[in-house]
Amino acid sequence: MPVSAAIINIIKQKLNVDIKAASPVSGGDINEVYRLQSTGGDYIIKINNRYKFPEMFKREAEGLAAIKATKAIGVPDIIFDEEVGDESFLLMEWIDAGQSTAYASQALGQQLAQMHRTATPRFGFATDNYMGSLHQSNKQHDSWANFFIAERLLPMVKMAVDNHELSQTDMRRFEDLYNKLPDLFIEEAPSLIHGDLWGGNYLISSDGKPYLIDPAVSYSNREFDIAMTTLFGGFDNAFYEAYNAEFPLQPGWQKRLKLWNLYPLLVHVNLFGGSYAQQVRQNLAAFV
């Protein structure tokens, strides 16, 4: 069995089940992911090194719980998370995936918009979390511009310059952007966002219900989620039409997609390097 005996024993004791099989699940770059078949049903388990990614699964569980609390869109039920030896793990309900349909895509757009209606007075979140494998700071701010600069762009630009992925010239161009940023968008109340909404972080169940997975939540400008959906594909016109019908985006939102995508692109620069630095420069050039 690929899952350690210590983890299996904890699950058996807590849930009073026997584990019959553990099958690897594709798509986990940071964690080992398995489908567990048990006498009590199927689960999905994510496992990683507790010292390399401290409290990653606690933060993920908090994000899923925050989304679930909106009662707007589905997330997998959290069974429990725990640490044992050098490992930490998160156990959740297994969801049988189905095929995406026009109806499911519309439901995803509509329900995401309903989730985005969950607002709070300040930008940020109660705890920091992770964006991929990188630490994500969520210190609270009164304005989106201040939050986006201080907690999103500044740490990633510094890391990229320190790693020689971006230059001092690039950093000065970002400084020009910081001065312009408050005038580039229309301020709204902070919305609860997924925070890492690319095509691999939602699924459609076998009965056609949308689920969000692997969140990096915060209370932010909701256009950030919409921008991320455009980076790597996986979302069709029905999704955007349903979203706008439920909670119309501010005028000019399409022009700001490259602005908000600076952050996930910077994350990719710091994780993978390569051509992502050039994409950052291209997006930046649209605004400074």
HUDA-V470666 format. One record per residue. RES is the residue in one letter. PHI is phi in whole degrees, 0 to 359 (NA if undefined). OMEGA is omega in whole degrees, -180 to 180 (* if undefined). Layout:
RES & PHI & OMEGA
RES & PHI & OMEGA
//
This chain:
M & NA & -176
P & 290 & 177
V & 273 & -174
S & 299 & 179
A & 299 & -180
A & 297 & 178
I & 292 & 179
I & 302 & -179
N & 295 & 178
I & 297 & -180
I & 296 & 180
K & 299 & -178
Q & 290 & -176
K & 287 & -173
L & 255 & -179
N & 57 & 179
V & 229 & 170
D & 254 & 179
I & 271 & -177
K & 266 & -178
A & 199 & 174
A & 227 & -176
S & 243 & 179
P & 299 & 177
V & 246 & -178
S & 286 & 173
G & 104 & -179
G & 267 & 180
D & 277 & -175
I & 265 & -173
N & 246 & 165
E & 277 & -176
V & 231 & -178
Y & 223 & 166
R & 267 & 178
L & 258 & 174
Q & 259 & -175
S & 226 & 177
T & 290 & 178
G & 255 & -178
G & 118 & -177
D & 257 & 178
Y & 226 & 168
I & 246 & -180
I & 235 & 176
K & 245 & -175
I & 230 & 172
N & 209 & 180
N & 278 & -174
R & 294 & -179
Y & 270 & 179
K & 285 & -179
F & 232 & -174
P & 299 & 176
E & 58 & 178
M & 303 & -176
F & 285 & 174
K & 296 & 179
R & 292 & 178
E & 296 & 179
A & 298 & 178
E & 298 & 180
G & 296 & 178
L & 297 & 179
A & 295 & 179
A & 296 & 178
I & 294 & -180
K & 300 & -177
A & 296 & 178
T & 288 & -177
K & 59 & -177
A & 259 & -172
I & 210 & -176
G & 285 & 168
V & 221 & 175
P & 297 & 175
D & 293 & 177
I & 275 & 176
I & 274 & 171
F & 187 & 172
D & 235 & -177
E & 200 & 176
E & 241 & 178
V & 212 & -176
G & 60 & 179
D & 272 & -172
E & 251 & 167
S & 238 & 180
F & 212 & 177
L & 231 & 180
L & 252 & -179
M & 224 & 176
E & 294 & 174
W & 275 & 178
I & 243 & 177
D & 289 & -178
A & 278 & 176
G & 238 & 180
Q & 271 & 175
S & 288 & 178
T & 233 & 177
A & 300 & 180
Y & 295 & 180
A & 296 & 179
S & 295 & 176
Q & 296 & 179
A & 297 & 178
L & 300 & 179
G & 297 & -179
Q & 296 & -176
Q & 287 & 174
L & 297 & 178
A & 299 & 178
Q & 295 & 177
M & 298 & -178
H & 294 & 177
R & 286 & 176
T & 285 & -171
A & 238 & 178
T & 212 & -175
P & 292 & -172
R & 234 & 177
F & 279 & -180
G & 130 & 179
F & 200 & -176
A & 292 & -180
T & 226 & 169
D & 287 & 177
N & 209 & -177
Y & 234 & 167
M & 246 & -168
G & 64 & 178
S & 259 & -178
L & 261 & 176
H & 298 & 179
Q & 237 & -179
S & 278 & -179
N & 235 & 176
K & 305 & -171
Q & 275 & -179
H & 222 & -180
D & 275 & -180
S & 229 & 178
W & 295 & -179
A & 300 & -179
N & 295 & 180
F & 295 & -177
F & 297 & 179
I & 290 & -170
A & 286 & -173
E & 257 & -178
R & 242 & -172
L & 285 & -174
L & 305 & -179
P & 296 & -177
M & 286 & 177
V & 295 & 179
K & 301 & -180
M & 298 & -179
A & 294 & 178
V & 291 & 179
D & 299 & -180
N & 271 & 179
H & 63 & 173
E & 271 & 174
L & 238 & -175
S & 258 & 174
Q & 298 & 176
T & 298 & 177
D & 301 & -179
M & 296 & 178
R & 295 & 177
R & 293 & 175
F & 296 & 178
E & 297 & 174
D & 298 & 179
L & 297 & -179
Y & 303 & 180
N & 291 & -177
K & 272 & -167
L & 307 & -177
P & 302 & -178
D & 265 & -174
L & 262 & -177
F & 211 & 179
I & 258 & -176
E & 292 & 174
E & 229 & 173
A & 296 & 179
P & 298 & 178
S & 255 & 171
L & 290 & 180
I & 243 & 176
H & 293 & 172
G & 95 & 179
D & 214 & -168
L & 271 & 169
W & 259 & -172
G & 298 & 179
G & 276 & -175
N & 250 & 165
Y & 221 & 174
L & 218 & 175
I & 251 & -177
S & 288 & -178
S & 296 & 176
D & 259 & 171
G & 85 & -177
K & 266 & 178
P & 284 & 175
Y & 228 & 171
L & 263 & 179
I & 226 & 174
D & 49 & -177
P & 281 & 170
A & 226 & -163
V & 292 & 167
S & 195 & 168
Y & 267 & -170
S & 215 & 172
N & 288 & -174
R & 295 & 177
E & 298 & 179
F & 300 & 177
D & 300 & -178
I & 297 & 179
A & 300 & -178
M & 298 & 179
T & 296 & -176
T & 267 & -173
L & 289 & -171
F & 235 & 179
G & 83 & 178
G & 100 & -180
F & 228 & -176
D & 252 & -177
N & 298 & -180
A & 299 & 178
F & 298 & -176
Y & 292 & 179
E & 295 & -180
A & 293 & 178
Y & 300 & -176
N & 293 & 176
A & 291 & -178
E & 278 & -174
F & 208 & -172
P & 305 & 176
L & 284 & -179
Q & 293 & 179
P & 307 & 178
G & 83 & -176
W & 300 & -179
Q & 298 & -178
K & 288 & -177
R & 264 & -178
L & 301 & -180
K & 294 & 180
L & 294 & -177
W & 289 & -180
N & 285 & 173
L & 303 & -177
Y & 293 & 179
P & 298 & 177
L & 292 & 176
L & 295 & 175
V & 302 & 179
H & 292 & 174
V & 302 & -176
N & 285 & 178
L & 269 & -169
F & 234 & -179
G & 64 & 174
G & 64 & -172
S & 287 & -178
Y & 296 & 178
A & 298 & 178
Q & 293 & 176
Q & 296 & 176
V & 300 & -179
R & 297 & 180
Q & 295 & 179
N & 296 & -179
L & 298 & -177
A & 296 & 179
A & 286 & -174
F & 233 & 179
V & 225 & *
//
